[in-house]
């Protein structure tokens, strides 16, 4: 229902473009869940495991990393939004070139966000597709217990490259998210001490909405990738760990991978907090009330812009007092 409501919101801002692509990634991951559940239940069928390893596992990781990247893009979009509104000294303002400001405005444009979204899907697909195409090694009914045993020799090498590439994407995204929200937290902390007491509730709500993305990222993706580093070492160099150590790493990896799958359940919280149009439509749908008028093409962006405008006013007041 959340996806059906959100797809009706016009993609007229970079934020909404990224959120819609997150919805698409969540739906793809959701489609992979039935096969993964059946696989963990011990269903013993050669053809089922071939389908699960060749297509379903690839779809799961493909959609997971697409969704992770769009969380990073939203962090950058929020950083650019705050940095454009942040007060600065006269010297700093003079040093801001028109070229730099034009780049910041370009990052927030819907054209740029759509192009970036297409490039993201294409790039991740090109890296993921060989994992499916190279998983076709002949196997008898009971001579394999892992998907790696179904891969061709080239498929095994590509799988290792794919894992290292995904780890690279995660750590780069983590650095971007950490930098963006450190800057945002610093700006909001400065604004908090100069706003009026009766306006602080609005500030708290705005802070909650923005940092919901940070919470989802750290809950869903950080534990898995922290565990993935030693697990990858154990896969590439089995003698680096004992048999019990390899087994423990595998169990931890599976447990943290479950947290990554919770991304599908937690992402709607981001939609609910970040987009007022989605929030109002969902509440109206759950309450059973009919929609009296069509969705405005600018309501979602207007809601976020109103919050940013309030922050901008408080930041300007602080600058004047200084």
Secondary structure, DSSP 8 states (H G I E B T S, - for coil): -HHHHHTTS---SHHHHHHHHHHHHHHHHHHHHHHHHHHHTT---HHHHHHIIIIIHHHHHHHHHHHHHHHHHHHHHHHHHHHHHS---HHHHHH--HHHHHHHHHHTSHHHHHHHHHHHHHHHHHHHHHHHHT------TTS-SSGGGGS-HHHHHHHHHHHHHHHHHHHHHHHHHHHHHHHHHHHHHHHHTTS-GGGHHHHHHHHHHHHHHHHHHIIIIIHHHHHHHHHHHHHH-GGGS-HHHHHHHHHHHHHHHHHHHTHHHHHHHHHHHH-HHHHHHHHHHHHT---SS---TTHHHHHHHHHHHHHHHHHHHHHHH-
